[in-house]
């Protein structure tokens, strides 16, 4: 009698399959495949060949600690199709003398994660032998039309899934600068760290079986990852810190990539890495989501609202010098704020709200008890559908809240003005397959001041009010209730032209460079036919990028007399010696002027935010970049200050170019000194790559530079 079929060896064809599944950058030794797309394996038999009709080959794929047929974490599927109605598929490709090539395919809704593949062979309905064939990792598939993360543009898939570097925009709306970032989602061990991150989540710790079963949903996965990027509720990846005291960690401005952060988190037994701010949270989230196969991009919003009480108004308080005060409610306008957009279908929302979704891993407010935000449909934000899941009202306020300015003096508060177009400017992301910046503001809101924009604002406000009146926790809200008061309060408060009689404006006389004096003028214009006597209090203070004010370090008073329709300027200069010791890492200075005229109670408030610029790092690639061939890289940098700087450290990294981040201790740099360092490396991946560099010292933390490099496979 013939023996049962015995498996001697399995070839998972990892190298070939991974190329087909766009995972060859992660590994050629391990099998990494995407759902909804077939992959081939070969079974080699010890004693004879496969005989259809005699041998029944049943495959089993299992994920999670408690695999279960009913919740989809275990699948049984037969080569002959006789075994059960599983959505997994096994098809015979070729039947050799002692081998069998089989095509397997996970359904496009399968849970992503690490799988164990087994086979049961039932020969002559007598002997059943079971074999473990090996492990594979299953990922989301933006190339598969049936997958809920399907993106139908190949250039977009290349940018938002495959590209492992990019730019995160910082600065302010008048001076937008690209900061290079190494996402490194395909670097060694990053896929394992991403899966570990899912297993460390509170959801998995509480109920691993349910958590693994839900991992087929990008909506679910994105919320889990979002909560795990910050450490507020769990052993998440990053500790947030906005205190300016980073002695027991790394200043967020010094990071240039995600890989070092994720590897440190893993190496320390999942202890949160110190420290992150919004762009670091968003960059880590981008790395994890792209690694898992969900198309993701990093978004910067300039003048971003943080509305703590959900009334779509951000209250800002000023003293009589025009200095901004700490806000009791913690409402703020962030100079810039960074979050992610992830691409997915939203079967949990009405039709039309799929596509790009906001996810914000920076811990600001809780969502269902955890510090995460989103996914909120970008289209829902634009249309004011703030009652749709998840956290759409909060995301709406970040791009479209109104600002109310209050003057605080003598224990009283006086309303100065209400701005409807302050919040949400130059919403930016890296362009597809280029180094340019894309402005995507129109995705988030109608043109400021247009009838549609105000109608959407009013709709959002009414929905919030309706939601609060149904919620017993918000019974004591001070929201205005009458329709009339809503309209009066929330349509733009256009003042009659006879009230706005004097305007004030700041103008820089030269670009503001770190280490140099800041020269500017206050321009006063009388638009009336009467003489005007103005008293203007001027001040300057440092800011953190989240809008938190630091101490004022410069003040001035100007008395300006204006003839009818006359314009005058008042010159100002802030010496470097006066601002240097007050600067935050963000290098933001807010200059403000509060004007009043003798004959009127009206106050005029203007301000301007200045970001001090550094000279960048220049990177030169010396010679052709070829895989496995030595390459010399020259890094040029300088001390922009007229004083010695100490503790200088240069870091250089780049996925596919350096196995790990390079740190060069430079020590002391003389005033205005230019220096050059040459590094040697051996590129190990071909294609378009990027080098990122950062120089830090005791005086500055984030002089940045980058260089794109194309690496050829051979000479």
Beta strands, then each sheet from edge to edge (+ up, - down):
strand 1: 7-11
strand 2: 32-34
strand 3: 39-45
strand 4: 55-63
strand 5: 74-78
strand 6: 89-95
strand 7: 99-105
strand 8: 113-123
strand 9: 127-139
strand 10: 165-172
strand 11: 175-182
strand 12: 238-240
strand 13: 273-276
strand 14: 296-306
strand 15: 313-318
strand 16: 332-344
strand 17: 355-359
strand 18: 374-377
strand 19: 402-409
strand 20: 412-419
strand 21: 425-430
strand 22: 437-439
strand 23: 502-508
strand 24: 518-526
strand 25: 532-543
strand 26: 549-562
strand 27: 567-574
strand 28: 588-597
strand 29: 603-611
strand 30: 618-622
strand 31: 630-638
strand 32: 645-653
strand 33: 662-669
strand 34: 674-682
strand 35: 687-696
strand 36: 703-711
sheet 1: 1+ 3- 7+ 6-
sheet 2: 2+ 9+ 8- 4+ 5-
sheet 3: 10+ 11-
sheet 4: 12+ 13+
sheet 5: 18+ 17- 16+ 14- 21+ 22-
sheet 6: 15+ 19+ 20-
sheet 7: 23+ 24- 27+
sheet 8: 26+ 25- 28+ 29-
sheet 9: 30+ 31- 34+
sheet 10: 33+ 32- 35+ 36-
end
